């Protein structure tokens, strides 16, 4: 596997983990979660969206790289 392929897989896994953690942090124990967990959940969901955009940007730029 090339470094480009590994990078794309790593970005995909990171985006999935961020999305999963964000959803978990928002819906964890709805009675006692507080503002901190909600804000962390929203921040990680935003980070997962950013990772998806970065993945598409990297894929488009990596087409031109010859290894």
C-alpha angles and dihedrals in degrees: 000000000000125000089250092056092046090049092052092048091047092051091048093050092045091051091049093049091048091050092047093048092046093053091045092049092050096048100036114121097335092204099057104022098109130192094293097063092043092052092046089050093051091046093052092047089053089048091052091053089049090051091052091052090046090051092054091046092050092047091053093047094043093061088076094050115094116200 
